[in-house]
Amino acid sequence: MPLLNVERLSVAYGEVPCLWEVSLEVDKGEIVTVIGPNGAGKTTLLKTIAGLLSPLNGHITFEGKEIERLRPHQRVELGISLVPEGRGIFPFMTVKDNLELGAYTRRAERYKKESLEFVYNLFPRLREREKQLAGTLSGGEQQMLAIGRALMSRPKLLMLDEPSLGLAPKLVIEIFQSIKRLNEEGVTVLLVEQNVHYSLKLASRGYVLESGRIILSGSSGELLDNEHVKRAYLGV
C-alpha cells in the first residue's frame, strides 16, 4: 500500500480548471518529484493534498485512509506537512518562535524539545540565530527555517514546493543535501522543483505535469533519458 495515493484528482479555481484526473502515488521512504512548467498545476496539487484547496472530484488516501474531507490541521496531525513556495515565515518573530509554531498539534507538542534539537542539528545556522528575527535571515536561511518549521510537526510525508527558488547555487546544493539527509532519516518526500536536473538526481521516481495533466511518469533515470524531458527541461 502506498503511503500517499492520489487518484483521478480534479481541481478548479472558481470556473477555471487547474488539474484534470491527476493520479500519483508515493511509497514510504521514497523521494518523488513532480516537474513541469510554471502554471502547470504543481502548487495546486500540493495545496490540495495539504487540504488548502478542495477537489472537484477524485480521492486522496494517506496510509490507507481517505483524507480529502479532512481539514488541513487534521492532515498535519496524521503526518502530512507542506513547505510552501515563498517560505511563508513570520518575519517579526524570532527563529525559535517560528519553529515552535510548527509543533502546534497534539502529537507534535509532546516531542517539541526533541524535534527542535533535530532541526538544529540539521541546520546548525538556525541554532546560532534562534533569537534573531526571521525577517533578517538570508534567503537560504529562511528556506532552512521553513523546512525546519514543517519538521516540527514530525511529518511522515514532507511536501516541498520549489525549495531552491531564488537561492544561490551553493545554497541550492546545501538544501538538496538536507533533503537527502531527511529522507535517510526516514522522512518520505514529495518534491515540486524548478531545478529539474537536481530534483531528478535526488528522487527515485518522478511525474511530469503539464497543463494540469500527468503526461509522463517513471524512474528518475527514465525521465532523464526521455527526449521530451531533455528538450523541454534540460536544454539538451
MARMARTOR-469561 format. One record per residue (C-alpha): residue in three letters; residue number from 1; x, y, z. Coordinates in steps of 0.1 Angstrom, whole numbers, plus 5000, padded with zeros to 4 digits. Layout:
<atoms>
+-----+-----+------+------+------+
:  aa :   i :   px :   py :   pz :
+-----+-----+------+------+------+
: ALA : NUM :    X :    Y :    Z :
...
+-----+-----+------+------+------+
</atoms>
This chain:
<atoms>
+-----+-----+------+------+------+
:  aa :   i :   px :   py :   pz :
+-----+-----+------+------+------+
: MET :   1 : 5000 : 5000 : 5000 :
: PRO :   2 : 5014 : 5034 : 4991 :
: LEU :   3 : 5019 : 5060 : 5018 :
: LEU :   4 : 5001 : 5085 : 4996 :
: ASN :   5 : 4977 : 5077 : 4968 :
: VAL :   6 : 4961 : 5104 : 4947 :
: GLU :   7 : 4935 : 5090 : 4923 :
: ARG :   8 : 4919 : 5109 : 4894 :
: LEU :   9 : 4921 : 5143 : 4912 :
: SER :  10 : 4905 : 5173 : 4895 :
: VAL :  11 : 4907 : 5208 : 4909 :
: ALA :  12 : 4895 : 5243 : 4898 :
: TYR :  13 : 4898 : 5279 : 4909 :
: GLY :  14 : 4863 : 5291 : 4906 :
: GLU :  15 : 4853 : 5283 : 4870 :
: VAL :  16 : 4889 : 5278 : 4859 :
: PRO :  17 : 4900 : 5241 : 4859 :
: CYS :  18 : 4936 : 5235 : 4870 :
: LEU :  19 : 4940 : 5198 : 4874 :
: TRP :  20 : 4924 : 5170 : 4854 :
: GLU :  21 : 4922 : 5134 : 4865 :
: VAL :  22 : 4957 : 5135 : 4882 :
: SER :  23 : 4969 : 5103 : 4897 :
: LEU :  24 : 5001 : 5096 : 4915 :
: GLU :  25 : 5015 : 5076 : 4944 :
: VAL :  26 : 5043 : 5079 : 4969 :
: ASP :  27 : 5057 : 5049 : 4988 :
: LYS :  28 : 5070 : 5051 : 5023 :
: GLY :  29 : 5107 : 5061 : 5023 :
: GLU :  30 : 5107 : 5075 : 4987 :
: ILE :  31 : 5116 : 5108 : 4973 :
: VAL :  32 : 5092 : 5115 : 4944 :
: THR :  33 : 5094 : 5147 : 4923 :
: VAL :  34 : 5068 : 5164 : 4902 :
: ILE :  35 : 5082 : 5186 : 4874 :
: GLY :  36 : 5066 : 5208 : 4849 :
: PRO :  37 : 5064 : 5244 : 4836 :
: ASN :  38 : 5051 : 5273 : 4855 :
: GLY :  39 : 5013 : 5273 : 4857 :
: ALA :  40 : 5011 : 5235 : 4852 :
: GLY :  41 : 4993 : 5230 : 4885 :
: LYS :  42 : 5021 : 5217 : 4906 :
: THR :  43 : 5014 : 5241 : 4936 :
: THR :  44 : 4977 : 5234 : 4932 :
: LEU :  45 : 4984 : 5197 : 4936 :
: LEU :  46 : 5004 : 5201 : 4968 :
: LYS :  47 : 4978 : 5225 : 4983 :
: THR :  48 : 4950 : 5201 : 4976 :
: ILE :  49 : 4969 : 5172 : 4992 :
: ALA :  50 : 4975 : 5195 : 5022 :
: GLY :  51 : 4938 : 5204 : 5024 :
: LEU :  52 : 4942 : 5241 : 5015 :
: LEU :  53 : 4921 : 5235 : 4983 :
: SER :  54 : 4891 : 5213 : 4978 :
: PRO :  55 : 4890 : 5189 : 4948 :
: LEU :  56 : 4861 : 5188 : 4924 :
: ASN :  57 : 4864 : 5150 : 4924 :
: GLY :  58 : 4889 : 5123 : 4930 :
: HIS :  59 : 4904 : 5106 : 4961 :
: ILE :  60 : 4934 : 5113 : 4983 :
: THR :  61 : 4944 : 5084 : 5005 :
: PHE :  62 : 4971 : 5085 : 5032 :
: GLU :  63 : 4982 : 5053 : 5050 :
: GLY :  64 : 4951 : 5037 : 5036 :
: LYS :  65 : 4927 : 5064 : 5049 :
: GLU :  66 : 4907 : 5087 : 5026 :
: ILE :  67 : 4916 : 5123 : 5037 :
: GLU :  68 : 4900 : 5146 : 5011 :
: ARG :  69 : 4873 : 5156 : 5036 :
: LEU :  70 : 4897 : 5163 : 5064 :
: ARG :  71 : 4907 : 5199 : 5074 :
: PRO :  72 : 4944 : 5210 : 5069 :
: HIS :  73 : 4953 : 5207 : 5106 :
: GLN :  74 : 4939 : 5172 : 5107 :
: ARG :  75 : 4961 : 5162 : 5079 :
: VAL :  76 : 4991 : 5177 : 5097 :
: GLU :  77 : 4981 : 5156 : 5127 :
: LEU :  78 : 4982 : 5125 : 5105 :
: GLY :  79 : 5017 : 5133 : 5094 :
: ILE :  80 : 5015 : 5155 : 5062 :
: SER :  81 : 5034 : 5187 : 5062 :
: LEU :  82 : 5039 : 5213 : 5034 :
: VAL :  83 : 5068 : 5238 : 5030 :
: PRO :  84 : 5051 : 5264 : 5007 :
: GLU :  85 : 5066 : 5282 : 4978 :
: GLY :  86 : 5078 : 5316 : 4991 :
: ARG :  87 : 5085 : 5300 : 5026 :
: GLY :  88 : 5058 : 5318 : 5045 :
: ILE :  89 : 5078 : 5326 : 5076 :
: PHE :  90 : 5068 : 5351 : 5102 :
: PRO :  91 : 5094 : 5379 : 5097 :
: PHE :  92 : 5088 : 5398 : 5130 :
: MET :  93 : 5091 : 5366 : 5151 :
: THR :  94 : 5123 : 5350 : 5162 :
: VAL :  95 : 5137 : 5319 : 5146 :
: LYS :  96 : 5129 : 5298 : 5176 :
: ASP :  97 : 5093 : 5311 : 5178 :
: ASN :  98 : 5088 : 5303 : 5141 :
: LEU :  99 : 5100 : 5268 : 5147 :
: GLU : 100 : 5079 : 5263 : 5178 :
: LEU : 101 : 5048 : 5273 : 5158 :
: GLY : 102 : 5053 : 5242 : 5138 :
: ALA : 103 : 5047 : 5220 : 5168 :
: TYR : 104 : 5012 : 5231 : 5174 :
: THR : 105 : 4994 : 5197 : 5170 :
: ARG : 106 : 4988 : 5174 : 5200 :
: ARG : 107 : 5012 : 5148 : 5187 :
: ALA : 108 : 5040 : 5172 : 5179 :
: GLU : 109 : 5037 : 5191 : 5211 :
: ARG : 110 : 5048 : 5161 : 5231 :
: TYR : 111 : 5081 : 5159 : 5212 :
: LYS : 112 : 5088 : 5197 : 5208 :
: LYS : 113 : 5122 : 5197 : 5225 :
: GLU : 114 : 5134 : 5166 : 5207 :
: SER : 115 : 5121 : 5180 : 5173 :
: LEU : 116 : 5138 : 5213 : 5180 :
: GLU : 117 : 5171 : 5196 : 5186 :
: PHE : 118 : 5167 : 5176 : 5154 :
: VAL : 119 : 5161 : 5207 : 5134 :
: TYR : 120 : 5191 : 5225 : 5150 :
: ASN : 121 : 5214 : 5195 : 5142 :
: LEU : 122 : 5201 : 5195 : 5106 :
: PHE : 123 : 5205 : 5233 : 5102 :
: PRO : 124 : 5232 : 5245 : 5127 :
: ARG : 125 : 5228 : 5281 : 5115 :
: LEU : 126 : 5193 : 5282 : 5129 :
: ARG : 127 : 5206 : 5273 : 5164 :
: GLU : 128 : 5231 : 5302 : 5160 :
: ARG : 129 : 5203 : 5326 : 5151 :
: GLU : 130 : 5175 : 5313 : 5172 :
: LYS : 131 : 5169 : 5347 : 5189 :
: GLN : 132 : 5172 : 5366 : 5156 :
: LEU : 133 : 5141 : 5380 : 5138 :
: ALA : 134 : 5133 : 5356 : 5110 :
: GLY : 135 : 5130 : 5385 : 5085 :
: THR : 136 : 5166 : 5394 : 5089 :
: LEU : 137 : 5178 : 5360 : 5077 :
: SER : 138 : 5193 : 5354 : 5043 :
: GLY : 139 : 5171 : 5337 : 5017 :
: GLY : 140 : 5189 : 5304 : 5022 :
: GLU : 141 : 5184 : 5306 : 5060 :
: GLN : 142 : 5148 : 5315 : 5056 :
: GLN : 143 : 5143 : 5283 : 5035 :
: MET : 144 : 5160 : 5263 : 5062 :
: LEU : 145 : 5137 : 5278 : 5087 :
: ALA : 146 : 5106 : 5270 : 5066 :
: ILE : 147 : 5117 : 5234 : 5063 :
: GLY : 148 : 5126 : 5232 : 5100 :
: ARG : 149 : 5092 : 5246 : 5109 :
: ALA : 150 : 5075 : 5219 : 5089 :
: LEU : 151 : 5097 : 5192 : 5105 :
: MET : 152 : 5085 : 5204 : 5140 :
: SER : 153 : 5052 : 5186 : 5132 :
: ARG : 154 : 5071 : 5153 : 5129 :
: PRO : 155 : 5058 : 5146 : 5094 :
: LYS : 156 : 5057 : 5112 : 5077 :
: LEU : 157 : 5053 : 5129 : 5044 :
: LEU : 158 : 5071 : 5162 : 5038 :
: MET : 159 : 5060 : 5182 : 5007 :
: LEU : 160 : 5083 : 5209 : 4994 :
: ASP : 161 : 5072 : 5235 : 4969 :
: GLU : 162 : 5101 : 5250 : 4949 :
: PRO : 163 : 5127 : 5249 : 4978 :
: SER : 164 : 5155 : 5262 : 4956 :
: LEU : 165 : 5136 : 5292 : 4943 :
: GLY : 166 : 5157 : 5324 : 4944 :
: LEU : 167 : 5187 : 5308 : 4961 :
: ALA : 168 : 5224 : 5309 : 4950 :
: PRO : 169 : 5238 : 5277 : 4935 :
: LYS : 170 : 5259 : 5269 : 4966 :
: LEU : 171 : 5228 : 5271 : 4988 :
: VAL : 172 : 5207 : 5251 : 4964 :
: ILE : 173 : 5232 : 5222 : 4968 :
: GLU : 174 : 5230 : 5226 : 5006 :
: ILE : 175 : 5192 : 5225 : 5007 :
: PHE : 176 : 5192 : 5194 : 4985 :
: GLN : 177 : 5217 : 5177 : 5007 :
: SER : 178 : 5195 : 5184 : 5037 :
: ILE : 179 : 5165 : 5169 : 5019 :
: LYS : 180 : 5185 : 5138 : 5011 :
: ARG : 181 : 5196 : 5135 : 5048 :
: LEU : 182 : 5160 : 5139 : 5059 :
: ASN : 183 : 5150 : 5111 : 5036 :
: GLU : 184 : 5178 : 5089 : 5050 :
: GLU : 185 : 5163 : 5096 : 5085 :
: GLY : 186 : 5130 : 5081 : 5073 :
: VAL : 187 : 5110 : 5111 : 5061 :
: THR : 188 : 5092 : 5105 : 5028 :
: VAL : 189 : 5094 : 5134 : 5004 :
: LEU : 190 : 5072 : 5148 : 4976 :
: LEU : 191 : 5091 : 5174 : 4959 :
: VAL : 192 : 5080 : 5201 : 4934 :
: GLU : 193 : 5111 : 5218 : 4920 :
: GLN : 194 : 5120 : 5240 : 4891 :
: ASN : 195 : 5156 : 5227 : 4890 :
: VAL : 196 : 5147 : 5195 : 4871 :
: HIS : 197 : 5183 : 5181 : 4869 :
: TYR : 198 : 5188 : 5183 : 4907 :
: SER : 199 : 5153 : 5170 : 4915 :
: LEU : 200 : 5156 : 5140 : 4892 :
: LYS : 201 : 5191 : 5132 : 4905 :
: LEU : 202 : 5177 : 5133 : 4941 :
: ALA : 203 : 5144 : 5115 : 4936 :
: SER : 204 : 5138 : 5078 : 4928 :
: ARG : 205 : 5108 : 5085 : 4907 :
: GLY : 206 : 5091 : 5114 : 4890 :
: TYR : 207 : 5060 : 5127 : 4873 :
: VAL : 208 : 5057 : 5153 : 4846 :
: LEU : 209 : 5027 : 5176 : 4850 :
: GLU : 210 : 5018 : 5198 : 4820 :
: SER : 211 : 4986 : 5219 : 4816 :
: GLY : 212 : 4970 : 5202 : 4846 :
: ARG : 213 : 4976 : 5166 : 4834 :
: ILE : 214 : 5003 : 5140 : 4842 :
: ILE : 215 : 5018 : 5133 : 4808 :
: LEU : 216 : 5048 : 5112 : 4818 :
: SER : 217 : 5060 : 5091 : 4848 :
: GLY : 218 : 5088 : 5068 : 4856 :
: SER : 219 : 5121 : 5063 : 4874 :
: SER : 220 : 5144 : 5093 : 4875 :
: GLY : 221 : 5167 : 5076 : 4851 :
: GLU : 222 : 5139 : 5070 : 4826 :
: LEU : 223 : 5128 : 5106 : 4828 :
: LEU : 224 : 5164 : 5120 : 4825 :
: ASP : 225 : 5167 : 5099 : 4793 :
: ASN : 226 : 5133 : 5109 : 4779 :
: GLU : 227 : 5136 : 5130 : 4748 :
: HIS : 228 : 5107 : 5153 : 4758 :
: VAL : 229 : 5122 : 5160 : 4792 :
: LYS : 230 : 5156 : 5166 : 4777 :
: ARG : 231 : 5142 : 5192 : 4752 :
: ALA : 232 : 5117 : 5209 : 4775 :
: TYR : 233 : 5135 : 5210 : 4808 :
: LEU : 234 : 5172 : 5201 : 4804 :
: GLY : 235 : 5181 : 5221 : 4773 :
: VAL : 236 : 5195 : 5191 : 4756 :
+-----+-----+------+------+------+
</atoms>
